[in-house]
Amino acid sequence: MAAHETVKSPEFAQFSRPQEITPALRRELIDCWTAVSNAGGAVLAGGFPLPPVSTRDVGPVVDQIVHGLDPRRGRLLVAAVEGVLAGWLILRRDPHPLVTHCGVVNHVQTHTRFRGLGIGAALMRRVPGIARDEMGLERLGLAARAGLGLEEFYAKLGWAEIGRWPGALRVAPGDDRDEILMSLAL
């Protein structure tokens, strides 16, 4: 889908229990993550290799995420356009007792077919309300890969850069990137 095409506004769904994830949604999550990773997206995770990746690589990591869903500790937020998964993210409460008032946003993804349509921004605009109103969180954090303009994307949505871990992410031999730490007060 090209950015110039007319697209309906995304519809959002939130999942907070593993049993809510249908086999079809699981396949769409895996397909999205595979496509995004293979296109150079910054959503790599422990558990599978650097691109190119296959559904066989991504599936077990998606399953771990699904099994971690819980109304108090972890939510999956999905954006769909005309019934097709367009993007998703994970919102988690930090489990440590000193910071249970804080949450973390992970795996923010827009399927490559829906890039440039504002899906990622729409997902990120929904997160603060869910975190604050439904999970009782007071602050959110996320980590982003330098070199892709992600810090500017998140800053436009109200997030503040609070630090960097220089050279922490080795994308490829000779291509080390900073990990950018960002925060949002709710």
C-alpha positions as CSV (number, residue, x, y, z in Angstrom):
1,M,0.0,0.0,0.0
2,A,1.6,3.3,-1.0
3,A,1.5,6.4,1.1
4,H,-0.5,8.3,-1.5
5,E,-3.4,5.8,-1.4
6,T,-6.5,6.7,0.5
7,V,-6.6,4.6,3.6
8,K,-9.3,4.3,6.3
9,S,-8.2,5.2,9.8
10,P,-6.8,2.3,11.8
11,E,-8.9,0.4,14.2
12,F,-7.3,-0.6,17.4
13,A,-7.5,-3.7,19.5
14,Q,-5.8,-4.5,22.8
15,F,-5.0,-7.9,24.1
16,S,-4.0,-8.7,27.7
17,R,-4.3,-12.5,27.9
18,P,-2.6,-15.2,25.9
19,Q,-5.8,-17.0,25.1
20,E,-7.1,-13.9,23.2
21,I,-4.4,-14.3,20.5
22,T,-5.9,-16.3,17.7
23,P,-3.8,-18.4,15.3
24,A,-4.6,-15.9,12.5
25,L,-3.4,-12.9,14.7
26,R,-0.3,-14.9,15.7
27,R,0.5,-15.4,12.0
28,E,0.0,-11.7,11.2
29,L,2.3,-10.7,14.1
30,I,5.0,-13.0,12.8
31,D,4.5,-11.9,9.2
32,C,4.8,-8.2,10.3
33,W,7.9,-8.7,12.4
34,T,9.6,-10.8,9.7
35,A,8.8,-8.2,7.0
36,V,9.9,-5.3,9.2
37,S,13.1,-7.0,10.3
38,N,14.1,-8.0,6.7
39,A,13.4,-4.4,5.6
40,G,16.0,-3.1,8.1
41,G,13.6,-2.2,10.8
42,A,14.9,-1.6,14.3
43,V,12.8,-4.3,16.0
44,L,15.3,-7.1,16.4
45,A,15.0,-9.2,19.6
46,G,17.0,-11.6,21.6
47,G,16.0,-15.0,20.4
48,F,16.5,-14.6,16.7
49,P,19.4,-13.7,14.4
50,L,20.1,-10.6,12.4
51,P,18.3,-10.4,9.0
52,P,17.4,-12.1,6.9
53,V,15.0,-13.9,9.3
54,S,12.2,-16.3,8.6
55,T,8.9,-17.1,10.3
56,R,10.7,-20.0,11.9
57,D,13.1,-17.5,13.6
58,V,10.4,-15.0,14.7
59,G,7.6,-17.4,15.8
60,P,9.1,-18.5,19.1
61,V,9.8,-14.9,20.1
62,V,6.2,-13.9,19.3
63,D,5.1,-16.9,21.4
64,Q,7.2,-15.7,24.4
65,I,5.6,-12.2,24.1
66,V,2.1,-13.7,23.9
67,H,2.7,-15.9,27.0
68,G,3.7,-12.8,28.9
69,L,0.4,-11.0,28.3
70,D,-1.4,-10.1,31.5
71,P,-3.9,-7.4,32.3
72,R,-1.7,-5.9,35.0
73,R,1.8,-6.5,33.5
74,G,1.7,-6.7,29.7
75,R,-0.5,-5.6,26.8
76,L,-0.4,-6.0,23.1
77,L,-1.8,-3.1,21.1
78,V,-2.7,-3.8,17.4
79,A,-3.7,-1.4,14.7
80,A,-5.6,-2.8,11.7
81,V,-6.6,-1.2,8.5
82,E,-9.6,-2.8,6.7
83,G,-9.1,-5.9,8.9
84,V,-5.4,-6.4,8.1
85,L,-2.7,-6.0,10.8
86,A,-0.9,-2.7,10.0
87,G,1.2,-2.4,13.2
88,W,1.6,-3.4,16.8
89,L,3.5,-2.8,20.0
90,I,3.9,-4.2,23.5
91,L,3.3,-2.2,26.7
92,R,4.8,-3.8,29.9
93,R,4.9,-2.8,33.5
94,D,8.3,-3.0,35.0
95,P,8.2,-5.9,37.5
96,H,10.8,-4.6,40.0
97,P,9.1,-3.3,43.2
98,L,10.9,0.0,43.1
99,V,9.6,0.9,39.6
100,T,6.2,-0.8,39.3
101,H,4.8,2.6,38.6
102,C,6.8,2.6,35.3
103,G,6.2,0.9,32.1
104,V,8.2,0.1,28.9
105,V,7.1,0.2,25.3
106,N,8.7,-2.5,23.1
107,H,8.6,-3.8,19.5
108,V,6.9,-0.8,17.9
109,Q,6.2,-1.9,14.3
110,T,4.4,-0.8,11.2
111,H,4.1,-3.5,8.6
112,T,6.1,-2.5,5.5
113,R,2.8,-2.5,3.4
114,F,1.5,0.4,5.6
115,R,4.6,2.6,6.0
116,G,4.2,6.3,5.7
117,L,0.5,6.3,6.7
118,G,0.9,7.3,10.4
119,I,0.2,3.9,11.9
120,G,3.2,4.0,14.2
121,A,2.3,7.5,15.4
122,A,-1.3,6.4,15.9
123,L,-0.2,3.5,18.0
124,M,2.1,5.6,20.1
125,R,-0.7,8.2,20.7
126,R,-2.9,5.4,22.2
127,V,-0.2,4.1,24.6
128,P,-0.2,6.9,27.2
129,G,-4.0,6.6,27.9
130,I,-3.8,2.8,28.2
131,A,-0.7,3.0,30.5
132,R,-2.2,5.7,32.7
133,D,-5.9,4.9,32.8
134,E,-5.9,1.1,32.5
135,M,-2.6,0.1,34.1
136,G,-2.0,2.9,36.6
137,L,1.4,3.7,35.3
138,E,3.0,7.1,35.8
139,R,6.0,7.0,33.4
140,L,7.0,5.1,30.3
141,G,10.4,4.3,28.8
142,L,11.6,2.9,25.5
143,A,14.9,2.3,23.8
144,A,15.5,3.2,20.1
145,R,18.3,2.6,17.6
146,A,20.2,5.6,16.5
147,G,20.7,6.4,12.9
148,L,17.1,5.9,11.8
149,G,15.5,9.2,12.9
150,L,13.6,7.4,15.6
151,E,14.5,9.9,18.3
152,E,12.9,12.7,16.2
153,F,9.8,10.5,15.6
154,Y,9.3,9.9,19.4
155,A,10.2,13.5,20.3
156,K,7.3,14.7,18.1
157,L,5.0,12.5,20.2
158,G,6.2,14.1,23.5
159,W,9.0,11.6,24.5
160,A,12.3,13.0,25.8
161,E,15.7,11.6,25.2
162,I,17.2,10.8,28.7
163,G,20.4,9.1,27.7
164,R,22.5,7.1,25.2
165,W,24.5,3.9,25.4
166,P,27.2,4.6,22.8
167,G,27.8,1.8,20.3
168,A,25.6,-0.6,22.2
169,L,23.9,-2.0,19.1
170,R,25.9,-3.9,16.5
171,V,23.7,-3.9,13.5
172,A,26.4,-5.4,11.3
173,P,30.2,-5.7,11.4
174,G,31.5,-2.2,11.5
175,D,28.0,-0.7,12.1
176,D,27.6,0.0,15.8
177,R,24.8,2.3,16.8
178,D,23.9,4.1,20.0
179,E,20.9,2.9,21.9
180,I,18.8,5.9,22.7
181,L,16.8,5.9,26.0
182,M,13.6,7.9,26.0
183,S,11.0,8.7,28.6
184,L,7.4,10.0,28.8
185,A,5.8,11.3,32.0
186,L,2.1,10.4,32.1
